């Protein structure tokens, strides 16, 4: 015993040897030198965005979990407990009153019986995605992997499948970088609606199941399980919790939100560290203003440092990407800025990402019924705009409860595939030109607020709208809509604005195009071709 103590003290005294760090009781030991990142903003500021991400430009996302089982849209687990709302009415009709059939029971109903991750990831790779991201948990607090710290997980309940394991294997088989999205930091306040009761009708005053106890499971499918490990609702309500919109102003853990316990924060930390260690993602998306539980906890900072250090050990260099949604100038040097459903109006000095969806984040059958999916043309126009401004696009294709995508979604994916097969040269491994684009849509650009969400508020693109990218000595100019006549005029390439154009081609064609460069712009004669979503000109010369 004395020899062990002596040896331990000797090791601790060697500053260049080994150090011990603890993540909420989970002790990890590693050589000091490789632990380049510490859980502080000043340390994380060493971060450099990896080249693979800058070159990839396009990723696809499966935002899929038990909330897709009802097939009635996003935030189902919260809004099913909002008396009188569309989701509440739908839930009562489909499943029964939420005092009798709560979200825990929706989980039990979810079987994912037709899920084929290999088929879906292969489809997305064929469409041009260079990385794939899977939902690891949502605000509903249900882990979609074999979680040691959260018994309410997809291996023990619901489908009884390791969802993240299946996605990770499919991504590896298809040569795609793998990512996970983690949303569970907000369950504490997000699920407060489950503490409510109806104010009217036959169930007035009967509590929903948000505070149900383990003892109440006798004779039920969840006998022996503690629903509070899922709902986390044994706490006072946040300020104005009855106001359904209040949560948005409390997202950054202020403005009267109920403060989560240390045990809750530690559990989230342990779950996320295990997720990184078990599945080795290169990408993590956090649905938080900055990092999860920041600034009330350092859990997010610890996770970021661990992710970066683990990546260096795995790859020999830093290959990890962590997204944050509302970042100040310093934080944008530590993480990659993510814009939800929005587009910036300038070339960003640092690489960023826009995340969006062709429908609702969770599968929404009414959107399918109303034919309201974004079409392939819209997605491609967004991709071209985002890449021209130094960004990447992460696109979610909503997955049905059974694990499939519907035929209308497949048509969208096929349209993206067709265009990318011809034109991806102007996307991959490109960088912004001196200006990102031109055209009337720029003049009507909607401002980007702190949360993003300016998508679809701009004037529709026309054949006078162009977006530019470059690769080496080649400039790509994408015309964002079909021309009314057989020519294109690119004002940014007027002889007074740039160098001399020597050659103009069209992606998908081996022939050079006729052009003339004047003081008004570069006028290009278009060939008669099949209808294109966006023509992309390959321009060579001495462009400045």
Secondary structure, DSSP 8 states (H G I E B T S, - for coil): -HHHHHHHHHHHH-TTSEEEEEETTEEEEEETTT----SSHHHHTT----HHHHHH-EEEEE--SGGGTTTB-TTHHHHTTSTTSHHHHHHHHHT--TTTS-HHHHHHH---TT--HHHHHHHHHHTT-SEEEEEEE-TT--BSS--SS-SSBTTTSTT-S-HHHHHHHHHHHTT-EEEEEE-GGGHHHHGGGGG-B-SSSTTTT-B-GGG--GGGGTTSTTTT--THHHH---S---TTTTSTTHHHHTTTS-TT-----HHHHHHHHHHHHHHHHHH--SEEEE-SSSSTTTTT-SHHHHHHHHHHHHHHHHHSS---EEEESS--TTGGGTSEEEEET---SS--SS-EEEEEESS-SS-BHHHHHTT-S--HHHHHHHHHHHHHTTEEEEEE----TTS---HHHHHHHHHHHHHHHHHGGGTTT-B--SS-EESHHHHT----BTTB--TT-S----TT-EEEEEETTEEEEEESS--SSSEEEEGGGSTTTS--EEEEEETT-SSB--EEE-SS-EEEE----S--SSEEEEEEE---
